[in-house]
Amino acid sequence: MVVRVCTPRAMMEHGNDGSVTGADRRRVLACFLVGVISACTSPASEAAPEPPAVDGWAPATGPSPQQPTRDAPADAAQDAGSNPGSVPASTTVDAGPQRAGDAPPVGQGADLGAPELTGADTPSSGGTITFQQIGATGWYPSRRDPELGPCDAYEQDGCCMARREVDSDRLTPWNEDLIMTLRGPMRVTQLAVYQPAAEARQSWSRVSSWDARATAEARGVELRGDLGTGASFDGAIGSECLVDVSTDTPFSCGAGSAPYCTGDSRNLGWSGSKLFVLLASMPHAHSPDAPAACSDGSDGNWYDAPWIGLSLGELVRAGAFSSCHCYARDPAEWWLGDGCGQLNAFEVVNDNNEYRNLEVFSTNFFGYAGYVGEGPCGEQCDVAQLDPAVDLIDKSSSSGALAGAVASPGMGPGAAFRRPTAGPRYFLILLDETSRTVQLALVHPERIPEAAGALLPALPAELEASAIDALLQLRLP
């Protein structure tokens, strides 16, 4: 069975202030996250689609690479005060939001170092979109074992949901356990994740890393999904293929697990402040450089539409489609997407309609706190005549942006990142609790700004807090 898919977004008729109009809202409601991705019928339909059968969804599963030693031990996995991997069947321990009680030790190992890149394209000027004032109080539903409860948010047909109260606005809920999902076509060269080494935030440690030059030496990370025919991930992700990226710290599903999940145990994501660094290119699906696709044709709504997304770990660990999960407060109204949320950091939108644009990224996030960002450009953004050096587009004029974009819950960025099809870029996703900021950046490996010099291209084991502050202040071009 083929499932048509898309991700919730404000579709086109957003206001200049980034607000979502009624027409936007109806389109947004037509989409639904399945595991870590949203599934929907044609966005042209105003009627809410019927959810697919459980066996109609193919979640990102597959062989798990061998578990290597971490850059830094998984102390952060015990943020809830108890290790969910050792939850007895009669006990309910909520694993999120997680807060490390002890600072992780200094990251082991030397710099990852800059890889030798062949066929790199014209050095480009880079781009940033800075989301400020991120985080909100409120609540979202969190699944619980129906035998144990509590079921104070929703209870019906064996679905038990507890109210997950959020009493802070410090980057919530994005300070919780997050797992990254990658969709192709994409070729990944390096991956690193940094987190504060102490509550005082004096330095940040590289807690997870993967490098295409030495895949067996990956640390603190597990990749699951469409990994190809090899024994481990080699960096190639084909069109409509999905790979989940998490820590290597197990979370035991089954009776008594909280948040509740069934089936095989999965892993925790990264909680608290974190910085994701991904060096990757995204060739078109028809390009000779594109990895083997996971689809037979080109009519799928994910065809040739790479995506870098972040979801709460609870949602990813839910696995296959289910009518009981944290995505919506009422599973019967799943299209509202008013639950635990999702961050579409870099998403190329296909959807086979007027919103299709395979050359630019859409960026937004949503959940119980509402919608932040803007809808996709569609035909509005024409990059055909743009200089190859342009990485950030002014959406109002389809010209190169003159400065980095800044957005907030009440104001859209007015800009979009350009998809790197001919060569690699560093994709940076920095989520900082202290400043309530989500900083996104696209950086060409041959034109690294001074503010990112402490991080790129070395990807060192340790970063001073001043290097993180410099990234937060970075505005490109």
Secondary structure as GFF3:
##gff-version 3
##sequence-region A 1 477
A	DSSP	alpha_helix	22	29	.	.	.	ID=ss1
A	DSSP	beta_strand	33	34	.	.	.	ID=ss2
A	DSSP	beta_strand	37	38	.	.	.	ID=ss3
A	DSSP	three_ten_helix	54	56	.	.	.	ID=ss4
A	DSSP	three_ten_helix	75	78	.	.	.	ID=ss5
A	DSSP	three_ten_helix	84	86	.	.	.	ID=ss6
A	DSSP	beta_strand	93	94	.	.	.	ID=ss7
A	DSSP	beta_strand	127	131	.	.	.	ID=ss8
A	DSSP	beta_strand	138	143	.	.	.	ID=ss9
A	DSSP	beta_strand	154	156	.	.	.	ID=ss10
A	DSSP	beta_strand	159	166	.	.	.	ID=ss11
A	DSSP	beta_strand	178	183	.	.	.	ID=ss12
A	DSSP	beta_strand	186	196	.	.	.	ID=ss13
A	DSSP	beta_strand	203	211	.	.	.	ID=ss14
A	DSSP	three_ten_helix	215	217	.	.	.	ID=ss15
A	DSSP	beta_strand	222	225	.	.	.	ID=ss16
A	DSSP	beta_strand	236	237	.	.	.	ID=ss17
A	DSSP	beta_strand	242	246	.	.	.	ID=ss18
A	DSSP	beta_strand	250	251	.	.	.	ID=ss19
A	DSSP	beta_strand	257	258	.	.	.	ID=ss20
A	DSSP	beta_strand	266	267	.	.	.	ID=ss21
A	DSSP	beta_strand	274	281	.	.	.	ID=ss22
A	DSSP	beta_strand	307	312	.	.	.	ID=ss23
A	DSSP	alpha_helix	313	317	.	.	.	ID=ss24
A	DSSP	three_ten_helix	331	336	.	.	.	ID=ss25
A	DSSP	beta_strand	342	349	.	.	.	ID=ss26
A	DSSP	beta_strand	357	367	.	.	.	ID=ss27
A	DSSP	beta_strand	370	373	.	.	.	ID=ss28
A	DSSP	three_ten_helix	378	380	.	.	.	ID=ss29
A	DSSP	beta_strand	392	394	.	.	.	ID=ss30
A	DSSP	beta_strand	399	400	.	.	.	ID=ss31
A	DSSP	beta_strand	405	407	.	.	.	ID=ss32
A	DSSP	beta_strand	415	417	.	.	.	ID=ss33
A	DSSP	beta_strand	425	432	.	.	.	ID=ss34
A	DSSP	beta_strand	437	443	.	.	.	ID=ss35
A	DSSP	three_ten_helix	450	452	.	.	.	ID=ss36
A	DSSP	beta_strand	462	464	.	.	.	ID=ss37
A	DSSP	alpha_helix	465	473	.	.	.	ID=ss38
###
